[in-house]
Amino acid sequence: MGAAVALLLAGYAVLAVVSERGKSAVFDEIIHLPPGYAALKLGDHRMNPLHPPLARIIAAAPLLAMDVHLDHSDLAWRTARPWEWGKRFLYRWNDGDRLLFWGRLPIVAMAMTLGLAVFLWARHLWGEPAGLLALVLCVLNPDVIAHGHIVTNDLQVVLFIFLSVVLFERLVDCVTVPRVVAVGAAVGAAFATKFSALALPPILAALALVVAARPEPLEIALGARPREVRGFGRKLAVLTLALVAIGVLALAVVWSAYGFQSALTPDPRVDAYMHRHDAPPASPVLRVGAALTRGRLLPEAWVWGFLNCFKSFASRPSFLLGHYSETGWWYYFPVAIALKAPLPLLLLVAAAAVLAWRRPVHGLAQWFVWLPPLLFLALTMTQNINIGHRHVLGIYPFLFVAASRVASLAWTARRPWPRVAVLSLVLLHAVSVLRVHPDYLAYFNEAAGGPSQGWRWLADSNVDWGQDLPGLKRYMDRSGIRRVTLCYFGTADPGYYGIESDRLPSYQPPPPSSLTRMVRRGDVVAISATHLQGLYLDPEMQPLMAEFRARTPMATIGHSIFVYRADFDMSVPEQARAAPRALGSEEPPP
């Protein structure tokens, strides 16, 4: 069994590293890896205070052993302009792909840690066949592969949320000091990584209520002699104290991620500049909470990031099934799951749900497996940020474990057909996912028409996050195309990859220095899928995008960049800006 686990984890590493080597920086990597290096090297968080720093600090650690240039005199650094500074850091002062390669390796290692945790918990709950199935589902999940090799914080917060619940399950089996410390460290790591960790307190509180309401006693081993606590009130009191201790430890971890420094930056002038446009939160609860916690209970940088992130929750341009919205749809994430989750996984989860209902297991296992993803999904559905399936990635480790129970029953069945059915679904799952290699970010299941049709249903990080500039350059070289007219959604530098282009108005912070507003007959035009659907573009650009949507591209690069030979002339009015108000990029307000 150990050899099989090692082989699967190694296989995941190969898939992740091979696929990332042919991809440019995705949209948000430019505000994670360079700011992570600044935080590690200088203790300065000015360049990305909108997100807690732990993930980017871990990613940037290998860069400390490299010859990395950072210009303190640069205007973008002195005025805290993260997109401009990050682009210079990667593509002007350093070799961007080299830094990204080394910065992405710790993320691959964390994804492998997630796979191992999924295996161990599934084996603990259901047995070895289940553990192996859960691991296969994890390492061959397209979103785990896609987000497990890029320098963002989506995969990392999933790991820490999952570990928090798994370790809490161990804690309620027997309350000990080391187990309380372990849960506190995991919860703190989640809060030091991304604000979606705010789902953890209601999840852990709900699980504590379930444990307290169960008839089984709660075992405590805090001294020399373990003892049992019975009764709802007494068990709830013990668990409440444990959660308070977990919260205190989590706060210590958050502070440590900021180097036990509170300010956004050690430079008081820049700190004052970043606070110049602060406005008090609209919610009285947030106003009181911020006043009580900032710089006291929590670092000022964490509270500033949370408040500004919370403001961005109110409105974001979104695209779903051919429709547009500024406030999203409550059903966005269930639809995204139905389109982007592999169908064999969904079938296994459905079978496991039937088993949980008709043949429930004794004890708390089902509560810990099913309640967290349901609560996480429900909480996420209340938000207006409908820009990516990645925001519900946190449910998937639990679904892998839930689905794996099917294997434990199949391998104990008298007849062989349950095992054949499970193995067939695993094979179909592997074929469905591996056929998109190396374009895992653009994966869509067969019900959605596969990755070639994904852009019709969803946009942004679901399919196109600016990752395919190297593929575009390879296509241009093969086809003898010297220059393209480019409408690019992303933050990587086309010039870094040797792409000669005339830039149409698009969303690429910072905006290009010069633009073209004309498409002429015979031009080769490359358009990012997100912009092809008109998302994040000014109204003046919409007629041009509609013209291209009505035509068949002569090539598609990684399912995210569409290449056309223009058979018409059209100009774009001057009102179209290079960088419209784009809220899908998670850019801090100026």
C-alpha positions, 0 to 999 in steps of 0.5 A: 500500500505504501508503494502505491501511495508513493507512486500516486503522489509522485505521479501527481508531482510529475503532472503538476510540474510538467504542466506548469512548465508550459504555462505563463503566470496566471492572473493573481501570481503577480501579486502573490510571489513578488509580494511574498518575497518582499514580505520574507526579505523585508517584512513589508506587506504593502504589495498585497495586504488584501490577502493574508501572507502565509501562502505567498511567504511559503512560495517565496521561500526558495527565492531567498537562496537565489540571486533576486533583484528588488528595486527599492527606489522604484516608483511602484514600490514607493507608492504601493502599486502591486500590479505594476511592481509585480510585473517589473519584479518578474519580467524586467528585473528578473527571469520570471519563468525561473522564479515562478518555477521555484515558487511553484514547487512548494505549492506542489508539495502542499498539494501532495500533503493534501493528497496524503491527508485525504488518504490517511483520513479515508483509510482511518474512517473506511479502510485501505481500499477507501484510502487508495480510492480517495487518493486517486480521486484527489491526485487526478482531480483537475482543479487540484492539479491546476491550482496545486502548481500555481502561486496563489492561496486557493489550494493552500487554504483548502489544505488548512481547512481540511486539516482543521476538520480532520484534527478536530475529529481526532480531538473530539475522540480524546481531548488532549493538549497536543491535539488542541495545539494541532487544531489551533495551528491548522486553523491559524494557518488557514486564517493566515492564508485566505479569508475564506477560512472564515467558514471554519468557526461555524463549521467547527461550532456545528460539529461541536454541537453534534458531538455534544448532542451525541449519546457517547461520552467525551473523553478528556486526557489532560492529566494523569488519569483520563476521564469521561464527560457525559451530558450535553451541557458538560460536553458542550462546555468542554468543547467550548473551552477547547474552541476558545483555546484553539482560537487563541492559538490561531491568533498567535499563528496569524501574528507569526505570519506577519512577523509579529508586526501589525502595520501594513508596511514599516514605512510610515509614509507609505502606511499613511498613504495606504490608509488615506482612502480608508472608509469606515465599514457600512456594517455597524458590526464590522465597524465595532469589530474593526475598532476592537481588533485592529492592531490589538487582537489582530494585526492591522494588516490583516484587518485592513485586508479583511475590510477591503476584501469585504467591500469587494464582496458587494459587486463583481462582474460575473458570467454564467451560461451566457448571462452577465451579472454584477451581483452574481447568482445564488446557484452559481457554484452548484452549476459550476460544480456540475460543469467542472467536476468529473462525472465519475466523481459525481456518481461516486459521491451520489452513491456514497450519499445513498449509502450514508442515508440507507446504511449509516455508519456508527459514530461521528464519521458521517457528520465530519465527512458530510457537514463541513462541505455542505456548510462551506458550500452554503456559506459560499453561495451567500457571497456575490463573488462569482468568478471561479469554481476555485472558491468552492475547492474547499469541499472537494477533499471531503467529497473524495473521502465521502466517495471513497466509502463506496470502495470499502463496501465494494471490496467486502462484497461477495460478488465482483460487480461492485469492484468492477463498477468502482474500477470502471469509474476510476478508469473513466475518471482518469481518462476524462482528466488526463485527456486535457493535459496540460490544460487542467485549469480549463477542464470541463466534464463531458456533460458540459461538452468538454474543455472545448465548450467550457468558455460558453458556460463560465469565464475567468479562472474557470477556463482562462486566467492568462496562462497560455501565452507560451502556447500562443508563441509556439503556435505563432512560430509553427504557423509563421505568424510574426505579429498578432492583434492581442486582446489579453486577459492576464498579467503576464508580459507577452513581450517576455515570451517573444510575442510581437503584438498590437494590443486591443483594449483589455484588462491587464493591470498595469495597462499596455503603454500603447493600444490599437483600436482597429482590426483590419481584414487579414489581421491575426487576432488572438483573444482571451476566452474571458474577453471573448465573452465580453467580461471586464470590457467596456461597452465599446468593445462588445460589438467587436467581441460579438463579431468574433464569437460569431466566427470559427477560430482557426486555432484555440490555445489551451482552450483559453486563447482563440485565434482568428483571421479577421475577414472584416474591418472594424474600429473601437471607439476611443472611449474603450479603456485599456484597464476598465474597472475589473473586479475579477482580478481581486485588485485592492482599491486605489 
